[in-house]
C-alpha cells in the first residue's frame, strides 16, 4: 500500500527524509499509537478519534494521497506511520515484557539447504543484509540425521538488533514460516527458510540448537534488559557527576595554586627590588668610603713628605755641628804641636799635656757618639710615632669598613637565603600545579569521551526533548524555500530554493573562504565577521534577511566548532536556552528516553 503512495510522490528526497525520520521515532517509542487493547490513535492528528488497525492504516493512506490542506511535513509523518504499521506494529506487540528471550538477541533458522554447508552461512547473512536486516554472525548447526541445516543468527545486544529480530520474525510469521509452522506436523512444508526468535522453548530444547543457546546466551525478559541498561545509564550519570565534582575540586586547587604562585612571584619581585636598592646604597657608601680613604692617604703622604724634608734639614744641621766639633777637636792638637816644638826639653810636662789632650779627645768623641745616638733615637721615635698614627688611622678605617661590610654581607646572605627558600617553595608549587594540570587533562579526556558516547547514543531527531543532538554548521534550508515561494510557485520555486541552498552550502564548505577579520576591542583580540567581504555583501544586498541570517549562523557555527574541516559536527544542544548542553543534561534526556520507552504500553 505504501509503495503506491511513494510512486505518486515520485520519491522526493525531502519527503523521504521526513518519512524515515518519523518512522524511526515511532519504532523507538517517541510517539504513542496504542490507547487500549483494541483502540489505536493517530499520534500526528490532534482531533483524531479512536481507530482499529485497518482504520488507522486507511486514515494515514488517505492523508498522504487525498488531503489538500496537508503540509509536506505532515504527509511525511503519515507516510512514516504507514511504514510503522505495516512493518513494525505487530512485531512490537508480539513480544511481552515477561516473555523469556535469549539474550544477546538470536534467531533460529531451519530448513537451510545442505549445499550451503561449505559457505558457513555467508549467503544467508548477505541475503538478509540486502533485505534490510543487520545480522552480526551466522552459526550453522549440522544434523547428520537431517537433510537440511539449522542455524543460529546473532543480532547483538543493542535495541536496534532487537527491532531487526522483531521485524524478521513478523516477516516469516506473515508468510507462515515461523516456529509454529515449522513444528506443526500437519503442515506441508516447502523448501523455503523457517525462522523465529530464540525463546525459552529453544533454550531448554534438547539438541544442537539448545546446546548452542545455553552455551552462548542467557534467558532474559525485555524488562530485565531495560533495567540493566537503565542501571548502566544511572551508573554513567553518577560517574559523570563524580567526575564533574572532582574536576571542580581540581579547578579550585589549581586556582589556589595560581594565587599562591602569583603571591610568591610578587614577593620575589619585591625582594629582588629591595636587594637591588640595597646593593646600590652599599656601592654608593663603598665609593664614598674609598674616596675618604684616598683623601686620607694623600694627606698622610703629604705629612710624610713634609716630615722627610724636616729630617733632611736636621741631617744637614748635624753635619754642620760635626764640622764644628772637628774644628774644636783639632785646636788642642795644634796647640800641642806648638808646645812640643817650643819646649822639647819639657818631656814630662808634654806627656802630661798629651795625655790631657788625648783624654779630652776621648771625651769629645764620646760626646759626639752620644749626640749621634740621641739623634738616631729621636728620629726613630718620631718615625715610630708617625707610623703608629698612620696604623691607628688605617685600623680605625678598616674597622669601620669591616663592620659595615660584615653587616652588609650578613644582610645579603639573609636575602639570598630568603630567595633560595622562596625558589624552593616556587619549585614545589610548580610541581603541584603540573600534577594538577595532568589530572585535569585526564579528567577532561574522560569527559570528552563520555560526551562523544552520549552524542552517538542520542537520536539526532529527538525533537520533543529540551536537549537534542544538533549538527552545528548545517545550513537551514527553510528560509530559502520561503524566499523562493514568494517569487515562484510550485516545483519551480522549490527547485530554485534547492539550487540556492546548494550554492551557499558549497560556499560554506570552501575552506579558502574565510570572511572574518581580527580586531582589538578594549585591549582584547577578537575575531568578527568581515561585512565588507564580497560574498557577504552580495548575500546581504540580493537576498532577504532570513536567508542572510541562516547563512551567517551556519558560517559562525562552522568557524567556532570546525574551522579546519568546514563540515557540520554533531553537538549536544539545549533548545530552550539556545546554548551548548552539559553532559548532565544529556544524560538526563537519555534516562528520560528509557523511562518513556519503559512506560509505553505493551501487550502482556
C-alpha positions as CSV (number, residue, x, y, z in Angstrom):
1,X,0.0,0.0,0.0
2,X,2.7,2.5,0.9
3,X,4.6,1.6,-2.3
4,X,1.8,3.2,-4.4
5,X,1.9,6.3,-2.3
6,X,5.6,6.6,-2.7
7,X,5.2,6.2,-6.5
8,X,2.7,9.0,-6.5
9,X,5.2,11.3,-4.7
10,X,8.0,10.4,-7.2
11,X,10.4,9.7,-4.4
12,X,11.1,13.3,-3.4
13,X,14.3,13.4,-1.3
14,X,12.8,15.8,1.3
15,X,9.7,13.7,1.6
16,X,11.8,10.5,2.1
17,X,13.8,12.3,4.8
18,X,10.6,13.1,6.8
19,X,9.3,9.6,6.2
20,X,12.4,7.8,7.6
21,X,12.7,10.3,10.4
22,X,9.2,9.8,11.9
23,X,9.2,6.0,11.1
24,X,12.4,5.7,13.2
25,X,10.8,7.8,16.0
26,X,7.7,5.6,16.0
27,X,9.8,2.5,16.2
28,X,11.8,3.9,19.1
29,X,8.6,4.8,21.0
30,X,8.7,8.5,20.9
31,X,5.0,8.6,19.8
32,X,2.2,6.6,21.4
33,X,-0.1,4.8,19.0
34,X,-2.0,2.2,21.1
35,X,-4.6,3.6,23.5
36,X,-6.0,0.3,24.8
37,X,-6.1,-3.4,23.7
38,X,-8.3,-2.8,20.7
39,X,-8.0,1.0,20.2
40,X,-5.4,3.0,18.3
41,X,-4.9,6.7,17.6
42,X,-3.0,8.8,15.1
43,X,-0.1,10.5,17.0
44,X,0.1,13.3,14.5
45,X,-3.6,14.4,14.4
46,X,-4.8,16.3,17.5
47,X,-8.5,15.9,16.7
48,X,-8.4,12.3,15.6
49,X,-10.6,9.6,17.2
50,X,-10.1,6.0,18.1
51,X,-9.2,3.6,15.3
52,X,-8.8,0.0,14.7
53,X,-5.6,-1.2,13.0
54,X,-7.1,-1.2,9.5
55,X,-8.9,2.1,10.1
56,X,-5.8,3.8,11.2
57,X,-3.9,2.5,8.2
58,X,-6.7,3.8,5.9
59,X,-6.6,7.2,7.6
60,X,-2.8,7.5,7.1
61,X,-3.1,6.5,3.4
62,X,-6.0,9.0,2.8
63,X,-4.0,11.8,4.5
64,X,-1.0,11.2,2.2
65,X,-3.0,10.7,-1.1
66,X,-6.1,12.8,-0.8
67,X,-5.6,15.6,1.8
68,X,-5.4,19.0,0.1
69,X,-4.5,21.2,3.1
70,X,-1.8,18.9,4.4
71,X,1.8,20.2,4.6
72,X,4.8,18.5,3.1
73,X,6.0,17.6,6.6
74,X,2.5,16.3,7.6
75,X,2.4,13.9,4.7
76,X,5.9,12.7,5.6
77,X,4.8,12.0,9.1
78,X,1.8,9.9,8.0
79,X,4.0,8.1,5.5
80,X,6.3,7.1,8.3
81,X,3.1,5.9,10.3
82,X,2.2,3.7,7.3
83,X,5.7,2.1,7.3
84,X,5.5,1.6,11.0
85,X,2.0,-0.1,10.9
86,X,3.0,-2.3,8.0
87,X,6.4,-3.3,9.2
88,X,6.8,-2.9,13.0
89,X,3.5,-2.6,14.8
90,X,2.7,-6.3,15.0
91,X,6.2,-7.3,15.8
92,X,6.4,-4.8,18.6
93,X,3.3,-6.0,20.4
94,X,4.2,-9.7,19.8
95,X,6.9,-9.8,22.5
96,X,5.8,-9.1,26.1
97,X,8.0,-7.8,28.8
98,X,7.5,-11.1,30.7
99,X,8.4,-13.4,27.8
100,X,11.8,-15.1,28.2
101,X,14.0,-14.4,25.3
102,X,17.6,-15.5,24.6
103,X,20.0,-12.5,25.1
104,X,22.0,-11.5,23.1
105,X,19.2,-11.4,20.6
106,X,19.3,-14.6,18.4
107,X,17.1,-16.0,15.6
108,X,16.8,-19.8,14.9
109,X,16.7,-20.6,11.2
110,X,15.6,-24.0,9.9
111,X,15.3,-25.8,6.5
112,X,18.6,-24.4,5.2
113,X,19.7,-26.5,2.1
114,X,22.6,-28.9,2.8
115,X,24.6,-27.5,-0.1
116,X,25.1,-24.2,1.9
117,X,27.2,-26.1,4.4
118,X,30.5,-25.1,2.9
119,X,29.9,-21.3,2.8
120,X,29.5,-21.1,6.6
121,X,26.2,-19.2,6.4
122,X,27.7,-16.3,4.3
123,X,24.9,-16.4,1.7
124,X,22.2,-16.3,4.3
125,X,23.9,-13.3,6.0
126,X,24.4,-11.5,2.7
127,X,20.7,-12.1,1.6
128,X,19.4,-10.7,4.9
129,X,21.6,-7.7,4.8
130,X,20.3,-6.9,1.3
131,X,16.7,-7.2,2.7
132,X,17.5,-4.5,5.3
133,X,18.3,-6.6,8.3
134,X,21.5,-6.4,10.3
135,X,22.7,-9.9,11.3
136,X,26.1,-10.0,13.1
137,X,27.1,-13.6,12.7
138,X,25.6,-16.9,11.4
139,X,26.4,-20.2,13.1
140,X,25.4,-23.3,11.0
141,X,24.4,-26.5,13.0
142,X,24.7,-29.7,11.1
143,X,22.4,-32.6,12.0
144,X,23.7,-35.8,10.4
145,X,20.2,-37.3,10.5
146,X,18.6,-34.5,8.7
147,X,18.6,-33.4,5.0
148,X,18.8,-29.7,5.9
149,X,20.8,-27.4,8.1
150,X,19.9,-25.4,11.2
151,X,21.4,-22.1,12.0
152,X,21.5,-19.6,14.9
153,X,21.9,-16.0,13.7
154,X,23.1,-13.4,16.3
155,X,21.9,-9.8,16.2
156,X,23.9,-8.4,19.2
157,X,22.9,-6.8,22.4
158,X,21.6,-3.4,21.2
159,X,17.9,-2.4,20.8
160,X,18.5,-1.8,17.1
161,X,19.3,-5.6,16.9
162,X,16.1,-6.3,18.9
163,X,13.9,-4.3,16.4
164,X,15.5,-6.2,13.4
165,X,14.7,-9.5,15.1
166,X,11.1,-8.5,15.6
167,X,10.8,-7.3,12.1
168,X,12.3,-10.5,10.8
169,X,10.0,-12.6,13.0
170,X,7.0,-10.8,11.7
171,X,8.0,-11.2,8.0
172,X,8.4,-15.0,8.5
173,X,5.2,-15.3,10.5
174,X,3.2,-13.4,7.9
175,X,4.4,-15.9,5.3
176,X,3.5,-18.9,7.6
177,X,7.2,-19.8,8.0
178,X,7.6,-19.2,11.8
179,X,8.3,-21.5,14.7
180,X,4.7,-22.8,15.0
181,X,4.7,-23.6,11.2
182,X,8.0,-25.5,11.4
183,X,7.0,-27.7,14.3
184,X,3.4,-28.3,13.1
185,X,3.5,-31.9,11.8
186,X,0.2,-31.4,9.9
187,X,1.5,-28.5,7.8
188,X,3.1,-29.4,4.5
189,X,6.5,-27.7,4.4
190,X,8.1,-26.2,1.3
191,X,11.7,-25.6,0.5
192,X,11.8,-22.0,1.9
193,X,13.5,-21.0,5.2
194,X,11.7,-21.0,8.5
195,X,12.9,-18.6,11.2
196,X,11.8,-17.4,14.7
197,X,13.2,-15.5,17.7
198,X,15.1,-17.8,20.2
199,X,13.0,-18.1,23.3
200,X,13.0,-20.3,26.5
201,X,11.5,-23.1,24.5
202,X,14.5,-23.2,22.2
203,X,16.9,-22.6,25.1
204,X,15.6,-25.6,27.1
205,X,15.2,-27.8,24.0
206,X,17.4,-30.9,23.8
207,X,19.6,-30.8,20.7
208,X,22.1,-28.7,18.8
209,X,20.1,-25.5,19.0
210,X,19.5,-25.8,22.7
211,X,23.2,-26.7,23.4
212,X,24.4,-23.6,21.4
213,X,21.9,-21.2,23.0
214,X,22.7,-22.4,26.6
215,X,26.5,-22.0,25.8
216,X,26.3,-18.6,24.2
217,X,23.3,-16.8,25.7
218,X,21.0,-16.4,28.7
219,X,17.3,-16.1,29.2
220,X,16.0,-12.6,30.0
221,X,12.9,-10.6,29.6
222,X,12.8,-7.3,27.8
223,X,12.1,-5.6,31.1
224,X,15.3,-7.2,32.5
225,X,17.4,-5.8,29.7
226,X,15.8,-2.4,30.1
227,X,16.6,-2.4,33.8
228,X,20.1,-3.4,33.1
229,X,20.5,-0.6,30.6
230,X,18.9,1.9,33.0
231,X,21.4,0.8,35.7
232,X,24.3,1.3,33.3
233,X,23.0,4.8,32.4
234,X,22.5,5.7,36.0
235,X,26.0,4.5,36.8
236,X,27.3,6.6,33.9
237,X,25.4,9.6,35.3
238,X,26.8,9.1,38.8
239,X,30.3,8.7,37.4
240,X,29.9,11.9,35.3
241,X,28.7,13.7,38.4
242,X,31.6,12.5,40.4
243,X,34.0,13.4,37.6
244,X,32.4,16.9,37.5
245,X,32.8,17.2,41.2
246,X,36.5,16.1,41.1
247,X,37.0,18.5,38.2
248,X,35.6,21.4,40.2
249,X,37.8,20.5,43.2
250,X,40.9,20.3,40.9
251,X,39.9,23.7,39.4
252,X,39.7,25.1,42.9
253,X,43.1,23.7,43.8
254,X,44.6,25.0,40.6
255,X,43.1,28.4,41.3
256,X,44.6,28.4,44.9
257,X,47.9,27.3,43.5
258,X,47.8,30.0,40.9
259,X,47.1,32.6,43.7
260,X,49.9,31.2,45.8
261,X,52.3,31.2,42.8
262,X,51.3,34.8,42.0
263,X,51.9,35.8,45.6
264,X,55.3,34.1,45.7
265,X,56.3,35.8,42.4
266,X,55.2,39.2,43.7
267,X,57.2,38.6,46.9
268,X,60.2,37.5,44.8
269,X,59.9,40.7,42.7
270,X,59.7,42.8,45.9
271,X,62.8,41.1,47.4
272,X,64.7,41.5,44.1
273,X,63.9,45.2,44.0
274,X,64.9,45.6,47.7
275,X,68.1,43.7,47.0
276,X,69.0,45.8,44.0
277,X,68.3,49.0,46.0
278,X,70.4,47.8,49.0
279,X,73.2,46.9,46.6
280,X,73.1,50.4,45.1
281,X,73.2,52.0,48.5
282,X,76.1,49.8,49.5
283,X,78.0,50.6,46.3
284,X,77.4,54.3,46.9
285,X,78.7,54.1,50.5
286,X,81.7,52.0,49.4
287,X,82.6,54.6,46.8
288,X,82.3,57.4,49.5
289,X,84.5,55.4,51.9
290,X,87.0,54.7,49.2
291,X,87.1,58.4,48.4
292,X,87.6,59.3,52.1
293,X,90.4,56.7,52.4
294,X,92.1,58.1,49.3
295,X,91.9,61.6,50.7
296,X,93.3,60.4,54.0
297,X,96.1,58.6,52.1
298,X,97.0,61.8,50.2
299,X,97.0,63.8,53.4
300,X,99.3,61.2,55.2
301,X,101.6,61.2,52.1
302,X,101.9,64.9,52.3
303,X,102.7,64.8,56.0
304,X,105.3,62.1,55.4
305,X,107.0,64.2,52.7
306,X,107.0,67.2,55.0
307,X,108.5,65.1,57.7
308,X,111.1,63.8,55.3
309,X,112.1,67.4,54.5
310,X,112.4,68.2,58.2
311,X,114.6,65.1,58.7
312,X,116.9,66.1,55.8
313,X,117.2,69.6,57.3
314,X,118.0,68.1,60.7
315,X,120.6,65.9,59.0
316,X,122.3,68.9,57.4
317,X,122.3,70.6,60.8
318,X,124.1,67.5,62.3
319,X,126.8,67.7,59.6
320,X,127.4,71.4,60.5
321,X,127.7,70.5,64.2
322,X,130.1,67.7,63.3
323,X,132.4,70.0,61.4
324,X,132.4,72.5,64.3
325,X,133.2,69.7,66.7
326,X,136.1,68.5,64.4
327,X,137.5,72.0,64.4
328,X,137.3,72.3,68.1
329,X,139.0,68.9,68.4
330,X,141.8,70.0,66.1
331,X,142.6,73.1,68.1
332,X,144.2,71.3,71.1
333,X,146.3,69.2,68.8
334,X,147.7,72.2,67.0
335,X,148.5,73.8,70.3
336,X,150.2,70.7,71.5
337,X,152.4,70.6,68.4
338,X,153.3,74.2,69.0
339,X,154.3,73.4,72.6
340,X,156.4,70.4,71.5
341,X,158.3,72.5,69.1
342,X,158.8,75.2,71.7
343,X,159.9,73.1,74.6
344,X,161.3,69.8,73.6
345,X,163.0,69.6,76.9
346,X,160.0,69.6,79.0
347,X,159.1,65.9,78.3
348,X,157.2,65.2,81.4
349,X,155.1,68.3,81.0
350,X,154.5,67.4,77.4
351,X,153.5,63.9,78.2
352,X,151.0,65.2,80.7
353,X,149.7,67.7,78.2
354,X,149.4,64.9,75.6
355,X,147.6,62.7,78.0
356,X,145.3,65.5,78.9
357,X,144.7,66.2,75.2
358,X,144.1,62.6,74.5
359,X,141.6,62.4,77.4
360,X,139.9,65.5,76.1
361,X,139.8,63.9,72.6
362,X,138.3,60.7,74.0
363,X,135.6,62.7,75.9
364,X,134.8,64.7,72.9
365,X,134.5,61.6,70.8
366,X,132.2,60.0,73.4
367,X,130.1,63.2,73.5
368,X,129.8,63.2,69.7
369,X,128.8,59.5,69.7
370,X,126.2,60.1,72.4
371,X,124.8,63.1,70.4
372,X,124.6,60.8,67.3
373,X,122.9,58.1,69.2
374,X,120.4,60.5,70.7
375,X,119.7,61.9,67.3
376,X,119.1,58.4,65.9
377,X,116.8,57.6,68.8
378,X,114.9,60.8,68.3
379,X,114.5,60.0,64.6
380,X,113.3,56.5,65.4
381,X,110.9,57.8,68.0
382,X,109.4,60.4,65.6
383,X,109.2,57.8,62.8
384,X,107.6,55.3,65.1
385,X,105.1,57.9,66.4
386,X,104.2,58.7,62.8
387,X,103.8,55.1,61.8
388,X,101.7,54.4,64.9
389,X,99.4,57.3,64.0
390,X,99.1,56.0,60.4
391,X,98.4,52.5,61.6
392,X,95.8,53.7,64.1
393,X,94.0,55.7,61.4
394,X,94.1,52.8,58.9
395,X,93.0,50.5,61.6
396,X,90.0,52.7,62.5
397,X,89.1,53.0,58.8
398,X,89.4,49.2,58.3
399,X,87.4,48.5,61.5
400,X,84.6,50.9,60.3
401,X,84.7,49.5,56.8
402,X,84.8,45.8,58.0
403,X,81.8,46.4,60.4
404,X,79.7,47.9,57.6
405,X,80.8,45.2,55.1
406,X,80.1,42.5,57.6
407,X,76.6,43.9,58.2
408,X,76.0,44.2,54.5
409,X,77.4,40.7,54.0
410,X,75.1,39.3,56.6
411,X,72.1,41.2,55.1
412,X,73.0,39.9,51.6
413,X,73.3,36.4,52.9
414,X,69.9,36.7,54.6
415,X,68.4,37.9,51.4
416,X,70.0,35.1,49.5
417,X,68.6,32.5,52.0
418,X,65.1,34.0,51.7
419,X,65.3,34.0,47.9
420,X,66.5,30.4,47.9
421,X,63.7,29.4,50.3
422,X,61.1,31.2,48.0
423,X,62.6,29.5,44.9
424,X,62.3,26.0,46.6
425,X,58.7,26.8,47.5
426,X,58.1,28.0,43.9
427,X,59.5,24.7,42.6
428,X,57.2,22.7,44.9
429,X,54.2,24.8,43.8
430,X,55.1,24.4,40.1
431,X,55.4,20.6,40.6
432,X,52.0,20.6,42.3
433,X,50.5,22.8,39.6
434,X,51.9,20.4,36.9
435,X,50.4,17.3,38.7
436,X,47.0,19.1,38.9
437,X,47.1,20.0,35.3
438,X,47.9,16.4,34.3
439,X,44.9,15.2,36.4
440,X,42.7,17.9,34.9
441,X,43.7,16.9,31.3
442,X,42.9,13.3,32.2
443,X,39.5,14.2,33.6
444,X,38.8,16.4,30.5
445,X,39.7,13.5,28.2
446,X,37.3,11.2,30.1
447,X,34.6,13.9,29.9
448,X,35.2,14.3,26.1
449,X,34.9,10.6,25.6
450,X,31.8,10.4,27.6
451,X,30.3,13.3,25.7
452,X,31.1,11.5,22.3
453,X,29.4,8.3,23.6
454,X,26.4,10.3,24.7
455,X,26.1,12.1,21.3
456,X,26.3,8.8,19.4
457,X,23.7,7.3,21.8
458,X,21.2,10.1,21.5
459,X,19.0,10.3,18.4
460,X,19.6,13.4,16.3
461,X,15.9,13.8,15.8
462,X,14.9,14.0,19.4
463,X,12.7,16.9,18.7
464,X,10.4,16.7,21.7
465,X,13.2,16.9,24.2
466,X,14.8,20.1,25.5
467,X,18.3,18.7,24.8
468,X,19.0,17.3,21.3
469,X,21.9,16.4,19.0
470,X,22.2,19.4,16.7
471,X,24.5,19.5,13.7
472,X,26.5,22.7,14.2
473,X,27.2,24.5,11.0
474,X,24.4,22.9,9.0
475,X,22.6,25.3,6.7
476,X,18.9,25.7,7.4
477,X,17.1,25.4,4.0
478,X,13.7,26.7,5.3
479,X,14.4,30.4,4.6
480,X,15.5,29.6,1.1
481,X,12.2,27.7,0.4
482,X,10.1,30.6,1.8
483,X,12.0,33.1,-0.2
484,X,11.7,31.1,-3.4
485,X,8.0,30.6,-3.0
486,X,7.5,34.4,-2.8
487,X,8.9,34.8,-6.3
488,X,8.0,31.4,-7.9
489,X,5.4,28.9,-7.0
490,X,5.2,25.1,-7.3
491,X,8.0,22.9,-8.3
492,X,10.0,25.8,-10.0
493,X,10.2,27.7,-6.7
494,X,11.2,24.5,-4.8
495,X,13.9,23.7,-7.4
496,X,15.2,27.3,-7.2
497,X,15.4,27.1,-3.4
498,X,17.3,23.8,-3.6
499,X,19.8,25.3,-6.1
500,X,20.3,28.4,-4.0
501,X,20.8,26.4,-0.8
502,X,23.2,24.1,-2.5
503,X,25.2,27.1,-3.8
504,X,25.6,28.6,-0.3
505,X,26.3,25.1,1.1
506,X,29.2,24.8,-1.3
507,X,30.4,28.3,-0.2
508,X,30.3,27.3,3.4
509,X,32.3,24.1,2.7
510,X,35.0,26.1,0.9
511,X,37.9,26.3,3.3
512,X,39.6,29.0,1.3
513,X,36.7,31.4,2.0
514,X,37.3,33.0,5.4
515,X,35.2,36.1,5.8
516,X,36.5,37.0,9.2
517,X,38.9,39.6,10.5
518,X,40.8,40.1,13.7
519,X,40.2,43.3,15.7
520,X,41.2,44.6,19.2
521,X,38.3,45.6,21.4
522,X,39.1,47.1,24.8
523,X,42.5,45.5,24.7
524,X,41.3,42.1,23.8
525,X,41.8,40.4,20.4
526,X,38.5,39.2,18.8
527,X,37.6,37.6,15.5
528,X,34.5,39.2,13.9
529,X,32.6,38.9,10.6
530,X,34.0,40.9,7.8
531,X,30.9,42.6,6.4
532,X,32.9,44.1,3.5
533,X,33.6,40.6,2.1
534,X,32.3,40.4,-1.5
535,X,30.1,37.3,-0.9
536,X,28.7,38.7,2.4
537,X,27.9,42.0,0.7
538,X,26.2,40.1,-2.2
539,X,24.3,37.9,0.2
540,X,23.0,40.9,2.2
541,X,22.1,43.0,-0.8
542,X,20.4,40.3,-3.0
543,X,18.6,38.1,-0.6
544,X,16.1,38.5,2.3
545,X,17.1,38.9,5.9
546,X,16.1,35.3,6.9
547,X,18.4,33.9,4.2
548,X,21.2,36.1,5.3
549,X,20.8,35.1,9.0
550,X,20.7,31.4,8.1
551,X,24.0,31.6,6.2
552,X,25.7,33.8,8.8
553,X,24.6,31.5,11.6
554,X,25.9,28.4,9.8
555,X,29.2,30.2,9.0
556,X,29.8,31.3,12.6
557,X,29.0,27.8,13.9
558,X,31.5,26.2,11.5
559,X,34.1,28.8,12.4
560,X,33.6,28.0,16.1
561,X,33.1,24.2,16.1
562,X,35.0,23.0,13.0
563,X,37.1,25.8,11.3
564,X,39.6,23.4,9.7
565,X,37.2,20.7,8.3
566,X,34.4,23.1,7.4
567,X,31.7,20.5,7.7
568,X,28.8,20.1,10.3
569,X,29.6,18.3,13.5
570,X,27.1,16.8,16.0
571,X,26.8,18.6,19.3
572,X,24.5,18.4,22.4
573,X,22.3,21.5,22.3
574,X,19.8,23.0,24.8
575,X,16.9,24.2,22.6
576,X,15.2,26.1,25.4
577,X,18.3,28.2,26.4
578,X,19.9,28.1,22.9
579,X,23.3,27.0,24.1
580,X,25.6,24.0,24.2
581,X,24.2,21.5,26.6
582,X,26.1,20.0,29.5
583,X,26.9,16.3,30.0
584,X,24.5,16.2,32.9
585,X,21.6,17.5,30.8
586,X,22.3,15.0,28.1
587,X,22.3,12.0,30.5
588,X,19.0,13.2,32.0
589,X,17.5,13.2,28.5
590,X,18.8,9.7,27.9
591,X,17.3,8.5,31.2
592,X,14.0,10.1,30.3
593,X,14.1,8.2,26.9
594,X,14.4,4.9,28.7
595,X,11.7,5.8,31.1
596,X,9.4,6.8,28.3
597,X,10.2,3.6,26.4
598,X,9.5,1.5,29.5
599,X,6.2,3.3,30.2
600,X,5.0,2.6,26.7
601,X,2.0,0.1,27.0
602,X,2.8,-3.3,25.6
603,X,0.7,-6.4,25.1
604,X,1.2,-8.8,28.0
